[in-house]
Amino acid sequence: MNTRKCEWCPEHLGARHSHRARFCSTRCRVAAHRAAKNDATPRELTTCDRWVRRSADKRPLTIGGMPASSTDPRTWSTHKDATASTAGVGLGFVLSDEDDIVCLDLDHCVNPLTGQLAPWAAAIVRDAGATYVEVSPSGDGLHIWGRAYVRQGRKLRRPDGTAVEVYGTGRYIAMTGRRHGNAPLTLANVSAAVSALLR
């Protein structure tokens, strides 16, 4: 099966698509173009020189298309250069111990048709407070961005099979710039939400 996916929705790109195709339809191409013009990524992230590109299978890439590393600053770039690059299928941001920026990665918690959050995810978003939240590349997950002290990342399995990941360093996160709802374009202190998850 073809593993390439549309850059906007989780649809697989099939045989009818060119090997250079990035989107499954004109609708997705137009939506992605509009979103790029209105990228909601907070300035607190775009001013950090910790950007990479990402492949369709979520491996980090340099702006030149070579393998990148979440622990090697020589493979990272500015947001401007990463955005201008055509390597891979999208952007990624590297979490580093240079600062206290963290990401809470919530899997399979958004209904892609209605935008409705699963109750457990809605509770985490509420606990995180007024901070930047974006829809993950899959379209059914969320990335909650904020500030907290997290040096040892954790993946927490929920009883229903979904997972919550908490990372603060040594990882890169696939970025979309697709703000969830009316989330603010700033990073808040999410220490209380992180503590509640790790308890």
N, C-alpha and C positions, 0 to 999 in steps of 0.2 A: 504493500500500500504506500502511496505517496505520502511522505511525512511533512511536506511543505504545507504551511497554513497561511490563510489570508492574514495580512498584517492588521486588519481591523476587527474581524470576527473570527471565531474558532473554526470556521469552515476549512476543510482540506482542499488544496488545489489539485484538481484531477487532471486527466489526460487532455481535456479540452482547453486547458490553460497553457499558455506559452511557458517555456522553462524559465523565462525572465519575469513572469507575472508576479506581482506582489499582492494583488487583491483578487477576490473571487468574483467580484461584480463591479459595475460602474458605480452602483450605490455605495459600496464600501470604499471605493477609491475616492469618491467625492467627500464622504464623511470623514475619511482620514485626512484629506487635504484641508478641510475646514477646521478639523481639530488641531492640525499642525499650526495653522494661523492663529488659533486661540489656545495654544498650549498653556495649561494651567499650572505647570510645574513651579513651585515656589522659588523665589530668588535665593533663598537660603541654600537651595540645592544647585541651582544653575550657576552660582558664583563659585562653587567648589570645582577644582580641576580633577574630578574623580569620575569622569564619564567614559563609558566604553560603548561599543556596539554589541549586538547579540545576534546569534544565529537562530535559525528556525527551531533548533532543538535546545535553545536556551544556553548555549555556551558563550562566554564572553569573548569578544573580538576587539582588536585594536581598530582604529579608524582606517587602517590599511587592509583590514580583513584577516590579519594574522591572529593566532590565539592570544588572548589577554589573560591576565591573572588578577584575582581579587586581592593579592598581597604584594604585587609589584607595581609601584607607582609609575615606572617607566612605560607601562602599557596603557596608562590612562590618558585622557585628554580633557580639554575644556568642553563645556556644553556646546559652544558655538561650533567647534570643529567636529564633535561627534554628531551633531544635528546635520551638518553639511555632508557628512560621509554617506556613501551608499552601501557600505559593507553590511552584510547580514540583513536582518529584517526590522531592526529597531534599536532603541537605546537601552542602556543599563547604567545604574549608579552604584558606585562602590562604597560600602560602609567601611570606615576606618577608625582606628583608635585616636586619630588626630582630633576628633571632637566627640560630642555626645549624641549625634544623629543616629536614630534607630528606626527600624521598620518592623511592624507587626504584619505578617503575611497570613491572611485568612483564606483558606481554600473553600471552594464550592459553597458559597454562602449567599450569592446573589442570584435571583431568578432573572436570567437574561432577557426574558420577554416583558416582565413587569417592573424590574428594578427592585423588587421587594427583597428585603434582607431577611435571612433566617433569624429567629429570635435570639439565638446565642450570639450571632455576629452583631446584631443591633445593640445588645448589651455591652459588648466590647467597644463598639464605636462610641456609645454613650459614655462609658467609663474613661475613654481616651480624651474626651472633651473637645474643645474647639481647635482642631488641628487638621492638617492636610490629609485627605483620604482620596486615593485614586483607584479606579477599576483596573484589575490586573489584565495582562494580555489575553487570558482565557475568556474574559468577559463575565465569568461567574465567581470571581474572587476579588478581594480587596487588599490594598496595601495601605496601612495606617502609618503615617510618618510623624515623628515627633522627636523629643529629646528625653533621654534617660541614660542611666549608667548600665550598659549591658556589655560585658566582655566575653561571656560564654553563651553562645547562641543555643537555643533550645527548640526542638520540634515536639509539640504537645499533641498527641493523638486524642481525639474526642471519641466517646462511645459509639457515635454514629458513623465512624470511619473518616470523618473530616479531620483536618489538622489546622493548628495555629502555630506559626513559626515566629520566633522572636530573635532578631539579630541586631548586633551593634558594631561588629567589626569582622573583617576577613571574609566578607560575602559581597556579592553584587546582586542587585535587585533589578529585574526587568521593569522598565518604565513605559508608561503609555501617555501621560499628560492628560488623561481623561478623568477629570475631577468627579468624585461621587457626590451627587446631590449638590448641596450648597456649602460643602466643606470649605473652610477658609483657606487662603493661599499662604498660610504661615505654619510654622512648626511650634506646637505647644509642648509643655512638659507632660510627658505621658508616664512618668514614673509610677504613679498609683495604679494605672492599668497594667503595666508590666509586672509590678509586684503581685497584683491579684492573680494574674495568669500563672506566674511562677510559684505561687504559694503551694 
